[in-house]
Amino acid sequence: MNSDHDRSGTLTGTGSPPGRALPGLNTLLPATTELYLDLHRHPELSGAERRTAARFADRLEADGFRVVRGLGGHGVAAELSNGEGPAVLLRAELDALPVAERTGAAYASTVTAAGPDGRPVPVMHACGHDAHLACAAAAARWFAARRDSWRGTLLVVGQPAEETLSGARAMLEDGLYDRITPPDVVLAQHTAAFPAGMVAHADGPVLAGSLTLELRFEGDGGHAATPHLSADPLLAAAGVVTRLSAVAAREADPAERLVVTASSLRTTDAGHTGNVIASRAVLRVTVRAFSEAALDRAASAVERVARAEAGSAALPPRVTVTETSRSGVTLASPDVTAAVRSAHVAAFGAARVTGWPAASATEDFPLLTGAGAHLHGRPGIRGGYWMLGTVGPAQWAAAPGTGAAEKLRALPGNHSPHYLPSVRLTLETGTTALVTAGLARLAGLARLAGLARLAGPARLAGPAR
């Protein structure tokens, strides 16, 4: 790994990780890099991805795909048929986060947009969705240009509102699988802060399931000078915050990974006046676990704690608990994982394909597979999901620590204002990973091995952008 970005946004070094390149990959890199940098400079929040969706859809349409726009909001779905065979869907996400970028890159976002409450917030692609989209567009272009290498139907989806865990459901409820050929397999990758040029596969769960609860505490309000005469929603909500840690520490098996987090607490009617007891407080709590049963148990525990805390007051506030979002555990199908891992080993070499310990981050990707059959009625759809490294050699060398574990803990990860993938290494590896994973189903591993032999040893040399 001897190519990386510096803080000015230029690329330095002379090449990329050794491996085997698919024919024609190098020619895709200039346009892929251009798309990535444009998306990074112009991020859009969940549900507002109009420009991003248009760029992605226009690119796919120009490459000969039949494109459906405006699915479940700004969602994009594209289809390219190439004879009889399986249907494989490549999924990427459109949305960015309300984060102020502090990477120092020349292509850093300076965008602000209206947040959920109408107030302006900074916006940044702090989770790598811009890289996901650029790699998916490049992979789609490769398949469109080399139809002699595969048979079947290639589907590409740009999903809105992944960060709010609402986009996959919205697309399915808007008839996604009625408006394109239903896939046999859905494939996706996600960037993460480990060395660029590598991919990682899990043998079990990849990401946790999650749910978000909104706890509303309501009273009649009152004067701060006479708190004994009023129910105090804020005091009850604050008490719940202090007790939440006991749900994971005392109510879950120590072997069961459970995370319960109070993510926000606000009053809705007291303004900034110090002499008013608010009549309403709203607490948001997220729960993450690796089974539906654990999520349900934790949700019940949070509600019990909230009602007990409120009920302990002489004048108890009213409590309402609402589940505002939920996502399942991201668990790739074992046979798909095995096939994709083998394809990646063939493409990159065994040294660049590693394992992945299940992470407590969460996704709505499972809804697009058989896990979402209650929405789309197709239980047989299998899923493949892997992680894509983004840390270039210069950033790795600069990270504090003497060993890999210390460096990994110190590196800025997803959702950090300092998260900045190594452009060329991430795009090269991500594009190859998607193409070879798709070919594992659309062409078979034997054909894939033939393509690798045809390419021969290669350095994935792209433009210095």
N, C-alpha and C positions, 0 to 999 in steps of 0.2 A: 504494500500500500504506500505508494509514493506520490500521491496527488491529493491536494487538499485546497480549500479556500482559505484565504487570509481575511482579516477583518475589513478590508476594502471591498471585498466581494469578488476579487479576481481569483483565478485558479493558478496554483503553482505546482511544479513538479513535472515529471516527464511521462507518466503513464499510470496504469491502473493495476489492480491485482491480476496476477497471472491466472489464466483459465482457458476455456474454450468458448469462442464467440460464435453465435449463430450467424449464418451468412446474412449480410445486409444490415446488421445491427448498427455498425459504425455510422452509416449514412443517416440514421434516425436521430443521432445525438444533438446536432445543432438545433433542430426544430423542437426537440424535447426540452432542451435547456431554455430556449426562448420562452416556451409555454410556461415552464416552471417559474422562471423569474417574473414573468408577467403576473401569474396568479399570486405569487408571494407579495408583489407590490400592491395588489388590489384585492385584499381579502374581504369576505363578506360574512356577516353573522348568520347563524342558523335561521332559516326561513326567509332570508333576504338575498339568496345567492343568484340573483338574476343575471348579472354579468358573467359570473363564473360558469353558470349553466350554459349560457349562450356560446361562450368560447369553446367549451367542451363539445357541445352539440354540433356547432359549425365544423369543428375539426373532424368529427366522426362522419358527418354528412359528406364532407369533401372527400373522404376516403371510401365512399361507396356504401356506407351503412344506411339502412332504413332507420330513421331517428324519430322517436316519440318524445315530445317536450312537454313540460308542465305537469308531470306526474307527481301527485302528492305535494304540490307546491311548485318548486322549480326543478323537480327531478327529471333526469334524462335517461332514456333507455334506447339502446341501439342494437340492431340485428343485422348480421351478415350470414346469409345461407350459402353453403358450398357443398351441395350434394347430400346424400344420405349419411347419417352418422349421429353421434351424440350432440347434445346442446350444452355448451359450457358458458357460464356467465362470469365475467370479470367485474368486480365491484370496487368502486372508489367513492370518496365522499367529497362534497362540495364546500362545506362550511368551515369557518374559522372561529376564533375565540375572542372574547372581550379582554384582550391582554395588550399592554403597551410594549412594543418590541424594543429590546435593549441589546441587540446583537452587534450593532455597529456596522453591519453590512451595507454596502452601497445600494443594495436593492431592498433594504429594510422597509417595512410598511410604516407609513405615517397616517394611515387611514383612521378616521373616526366615523362612527355611525350611531344612530339612535338605538339605545338599549331597550329592554322590555318595558321600562318605565318611561320611555321617551327621552331620557337624558342622554347626552352624547357620551360614548365610551370609545376607547381605543380598540382597534381590531388587528389581530395578527394570526397568521397561520403558525400557531405554536404547537400543533399536533401532527404536522406532516401531511395534511390532506392535499396540499398543493403538489407534493411529490407523488402521492398516490395517483392523483389525476393525470399528471404528466406521464408517469410510467404506464398507466392504463391506455392513454391515448397513443403512446409509442407502440405498445404491444398490439393494439388494434390496427395500427398502420402496417406493422410487420405482417400480420395475418392477412390483411387485405391485399398486400403486394405479393404474397407467396402462397396463393391458393393451391398450388401443386403440392404443397407440403402437408396438407391436412384435409379432412373431410368432416362435414357436420355443420353445426350452426354455432357461430360465435356471437355472444351477447355481451354488451358492455353497459354498465349502469353507473351513472353519477348520482349518488344519493344525497338529498338535502338533509339538514337538521340531524346529523348523527350526534352532535355534541349534546343535544337535548333529548336524545333517545326517542325521537318521534318520527324521524324521516322514513325509516324502513316500513313502519306500520302505515304511514300516510300513503306511500307509494303502493303498497299492497291493497289497501282499502280503495285506492283509485284504480284498481284493476291491472296492476303491473303484469301479472302472469296471464292475463286475458288479452293483453295488447302486444305482447311479444311471445315467442315460443317459450314455454316453460322449460327451465334448465334441468338437466340431470345432475349437474354439479355447479356449485357456486364457489368461486375462488376469491380470496382477498389477502392482502398483506398490510402490515402496519409498521411504520417507522418506530424505532426505539433507540435509546442512547447506548449502543454498543458498537464495536468497530464496523465502519462502512466497508462494503465488499463482502460481508457475511450475511447469511440468513439463518434463522433459528426456528426449529420445530418443536412442538410439545408432544409428548406421548399421551397426555391426558388433557385436562382443561387448559386452554390458552389464557383466557381472561375470565374474571368472575362474573356472576350475575349480580344485578343490583336492583334496588328500588329506592324511590325517593318519597318521603312522607312529608306532608304539610300539616303541622300542628297549630291550630288556631285557639288562642286563649282569649275569652271575651268577658268583659265586665261592663259596668255602667260608667266608668270614669270617676274622677273625683279630684279633690284638692290635695296637693302634696303635704299640706300642713295637717291634714286629718286622715292619714292612711288607714286608721282603724275603722273608718266609715265606708271604705270602698274595697271591692274585690280588685286585686292587683294582677292583671294578666302578665305583665313583664316579670314580676317576681316569680310567678309560677313557671314561666318559660325558662328563666335563668336557672331555676332549681333543676329543671329537667336536664339542661346542658351539663350541669355538674354531675348528674347521676348516670348519664349515658355510658360512661366508660365501664360501669359495672355490668352492663348487658353482655359485652364480649368477655369481660374478665371473670364473671361469676355465673353466667347462665349458658355458656357454650362449652362444649368439650374442648379442652386445650389443644387437641389434635385437629379441631375444626377451625379453619381460617375464617374469621368473622371480623369485619370492620364496621363499626357504627360511628358516624361522624355528624356532629351538628355543624351544618355548613353556613347557615345564616340565621340571624335573629333581628327582627325589626318591629317597631310599633307603627301603626298605620294611621293614627289620628292625632298624636300629641305634638307633632311638629318638633321644634327645638326648644319649646318652653319648659323651663325647669320646675314650674310649680303646678304642673298638671300630671295626674296619674292617667296613663293611656287607658282607653277602653278596649284596646285590642292589641295583641302581640302575635306575631306569626313566626314560628320556628320551622326551619327546614332541616330534615335529617336524612342522610343517605346511609343505606345498609348494603354491604357487599359480602357475598358468600359464594360457595361453590356447589350449592344444591338449592333447589326450590324449597325444600323443607326447612333448611337453615334460614333462608330469607323470610319465610312465613313465621317461624318461631321468633326471630328477631323483631319483626314488625309487631307481633303481638306483645312482646316485651316492652317495646318503646311506647306503645299505646297504654299499657298498664302503668308504666312509670309516669307518663304524662297525667293520667287521671288520678293516680295516687298523690302526686305532687300538688295538683290543683286542689284535691279534696282535703289535704292537710291544713288548708288555710281556714281561718274562722269564717271568712266570706269567700268561698271558692269561686273562681271564674269558671265559665262554661268552656268545655273542651270539645273540639271537633278534629278528627284525624282523617286525612284524605291521602290516598296513594296517588301521586301525580305522575309517576312514570315507573316503568319496570322493564328490565332486560334480562334475558336468560343467560346462562353460562355459555361462553364461546368454547365449544368442544368440537374439534374437527373430526370427521369420520375417519376411523383408523385406516381403512383401505385407501382413501384419498390421500391421507397424510403420508402413507408409505410410498405411494406412487409419486407424489410430488417431491418428497425428500430424495427419492432415487433419481428423479429428473434433475434436481438441483446438484446432487453429488456429481452426476455426469457432466453438468455444465460448468460447475465451479471447482470441483475437486473436494474431497472429503474434509480438508482442513478449513474450508470456508463455510461448512454446514455444521451447525452446532445445535445443542438442545436448548429448551426454553422452560424455565420454571414458571408455573402458573402465576399470573400477576393479578392484583386486585383491581386493576383498571377494568372498565366494562364497555360493552358494545351493543348495538342493536342488530348486528350482523346475523345472529341466529334466526331471526324472524324470516330471513330470506331462504332458509333451508327448511328441512322437515320439521324443525322445532317450531316453525311458524305455520304449521298446517291448519291450525284453527282459524287463520286469516285467509290462507290461499287454497286450502283443501288438497295439497299435494305432499303427503308425508314422505315420499320417497326421495326428495331432493337432498343430496349429500353436500357437505361443506368441506372446504380446505382453507386453512388459515395459518399464516406464518408471519414471523417478525423480520423486519429489514433493518440492518444496521446503518447508522448515519454518521458516526463519529470518525472524522478523518484523522490521519496520522499526526498532524500538527496539534489539533485539539487534544488528542489522546496524550501526546507527549507533554503538553502543558498542564494537564490535569494533575492536581496534587495526589501524592500517594506513591508507594513503591511497588505495589502489586496491582493486579487487575481488579481485585475486589475493592480496594481503596479508591482506585480511579473511577470505577463504575458508580460508586456512591457519591463522588464529588462532581461528576459531570452533570450539566443542566439537562434535565429530561423533558419529556412532553409536558406541555402547558406552562413551561418556564418562559419568561420574557427573553431569556438568553439561549433558547433552543434554536440551533442553526445546523441543519444537515450539511454534510459535505456534498456539494452539488453534483459534481461529475460522478463520484463513486456511488452515491445513492441512486442516481438516475440510471447509470449503467447496470448496476446490480439489480435494481428493482424491475427494470424493463426485461432483462434476461430472465429473472425469476418468474415473472408473469407469463412470458412466452413459453418457456420450457414447461411450466406447470400446465398451461393450456394444451400444449402438444402431448403431454403425457396421457391426456384423454382423447384429444382430437386426432392424434397421429400414432399414439402408442410408443412405448419406450424403445422398441426396436428401431422405429423410424427416427426417433430422437437421437439414438446413438449413431445412426448413419449420418445425420446432419452434423453432429459433433466431429465425426471423422472427416467429413467433407470440409469443415472449417479448418481443422488442424489447430495446433497451438496458436494462441492469439493473445495480443495485448489489446484491450478494448480502448484503443486510442481515439479520443474524441477531440473536439475543438477546445482550446483553452479559452473558456468563457468566464 
